């Protein structure tokens, strides 16, 4: 399943976030695949497209950053997948 993950850096020291990332990496479980990530122009948020079969992998990742970052996690499907899922109901 794919998710849009929004990391919100508001109210925290962004230097601490980037130091941890530099020193320890993304700190995600190996099975959690990050397809793309984008940083807002003002560096206040990061937007990621991730994929995993288990939501607990997302929870394990979030706990590694919970002291510095607020997370919003949104399950998503591609338009093609949604059309196929709804095809019998349209």
Buried (B, 14 or more C-beta within 10 A) or exposed (E): EBBEBBBBBEEEEEEEBEEBBEEEEBEBBEEBEBEEEEEEEEEEBBBBBBEBEEEEBBEBBBEBBEEBBBBEBEEEEEEEEEEEEEEEEE
